[in-house]
Amino acid sequence: MKEVQKRYVCSECGHTETKWMGRCPECNSWNTFEEEIVSTPNKTKAGSASPSSDNRVRKLSEIRSDEAIRLHTGFDELDRVLGGGVMLPSSVLIGGEPGIGKSTLMLEMLSFLSENNEVLYVSGEESPSQVKLRGERLGLNLSNISIFCDTRLEVLEETIEKIEPKIIIVDSLQTLYTSTVASMQGSPNQVRACCLVLSNVAKRIGSSIFFVGHVTKDGNIAGPKIVEHMVDTVLYFESAENGIRLLRAAKNRFGSVDEIGLFEMDDKGLHGLKDPTEVFLSSRSDDDLPPGIAFTSIVEGSRAFVVEIQALVVPAKTGLQRIYSDKIDTARVSRVSAILERHAGLKLNDQDVYVNVAGGVKLNDVSIELPLALALYSSKLNRSLPSKLVSFGELSLAGEVRNVPFLERKQKAASDLGFDLVISPYIKNRKSREDIVFVKTVKSALVSALGLKS
């Protein structure tokens, strides 16, 4: 009797070994190897190939490059993140926490696209009646949406090739199963194999396929990391503290990964948020700005908007500094605190520091370091900053305020909202203006903002 062949595959990077190892030598991840039974492929005639492959060798100059086809999804925010709409053919992986609205977004998109295209909704988690009830509750047109609830890969592949839909939604990727892989449903090996086959089939018939995926407790899409390399676009659906949904692209072969889509959920489903400033700025009177509040402009792809940074500095209960910040990296807050202590004489080593961003959006732009410093200093001195002041600049460890990208776009976004005072990094040969204060150091920025003695 022939011995069953086994191999061990890393669920993070796809590296294979003949024996189990505690640490992957390729990606250095611990306890990620999973056992996989190696199945013998069916023998085929010489020269035969799978239906989704093209084994011809041709010159690139002979390849016909058709004009790219993009379809409007019905959501301007989704189109922005995708790079202008759904590209045909393509494969998209969208992940997010349970209940955040992934299935709702996909169903609403299908309802819009079904008016002029053949679409297919593959449901592995809900019955057809459940999907229909959800669609009716959202007031969607379901007459042209086809639904398929068999998650066997071989049957699904045959169905797709038969009806050739332009848009395919697989909800979710973890429910698919193929008999060619000897592992349980939802395992990394099953997910990888099913994703590869369906992506190839969709591209062969000129369709776009969307895979809905779950996320782990770390916020990453569940399954092997190599799945993200198999698709053209990877989207992450996140939830802000005020219920706003943020859609970001971690990978996009047809557009920028800097774009961000903003959605709000109500009883009629998801809706694109056109004016993000209403969410990221607290509504208060101009002369009622409390200490510890600073405003800045950020740029996300093609849009620029103003956000509010909040800081609270209080004596530490243990005598040792602790930093609480999940919307701005704690390492950045620690670095800015050290710069203030060294170059502005602000001692924070015995203070607890709390940092937040209104609206719950995470900020990674280096230009937020100067407004963060102003907010910390304002809170420690218990003195309010001017209500119409915005600032942006990167802080060096030497206490310098350095230039940042998209400076003019950030200034314009603030000006459009009535912010008439700007603290900006010094730029050589830039003419001074009454509404813009150019600073070279963080200390001069504090003097300009709070009227401190230099």
Secondary structure, 3 states (H helix, E strand, C coil): CCCCCEEEEECCCCCEECCCCCECCCCCCECCEEEEECCCCCCCCCCCCCCCCCCCCCCHHHCCCCCCEEECCCCHHHHHHHCCCEEECEEEEEEECCCCCHHHHHHHHHHHHCCCCCEEEEECCCCHHHHHHHHHHCCCCCCCEEEECCCEHHHHHHHHHHHCCCEEEEECHHHCECCCCECCCCCHHHHHHHHHHHHHHHHHCCCEEEEEEEECCCCCECCCCCHHHHCCEEEEEEECCCCCEEEEEEEECCCCCCCEEEEEEECCEEEECCCCHHHHCCCCCCCCCCCCEEEEEEEECCEEEEEEEEEEEEECCCCCCEEECCCECHHHHHHHHHHHHHHCCCCCCCEEEEEEECCCCCECCHHHHHHHHHHHHHHHHCCCCCCCEEECCEECCCCEEECCCCHHHHHHHHHHCCCCEEEEECCCCCCCECCEEEECEHHHHHHHHHCCCC
